């Protein structure tokens, strides 16, 4: 199976923006999700998108600041993160599955990319 591959993490000041990308070469899953694991905490859901219809879902903590989208030509999912806060600091992972539900378990996971927001 093809694992999703993330890119785009880095260091940014509070209030800044970053865009994360998730690509699954040669494979189109039904649902893609972004998750994050802050230092010393458990992994948490951030956002998800149903590929064929474009429906999106967000955690309350990121609504209005983060946007998940997809580029069907590039088979890539993006997470645009604006108005970043220090509490957004985490390892962000892309996940995917063949079921059309944003909740529940995901079957394929990327290795993650570090996002650090300085105050």
Secondary structure, DSSP 8 states (H G I E B T S, - for coil): ----EEE--EEEETT--EEEEEE-TT---SEEEEEEE-TTS-EEEEEEEETTT--EEE-TTTTTTEEEEEETTTTEEEEEE-S--GGG-EEEEEEEESSS-SSS--SEE---EEEEEE-
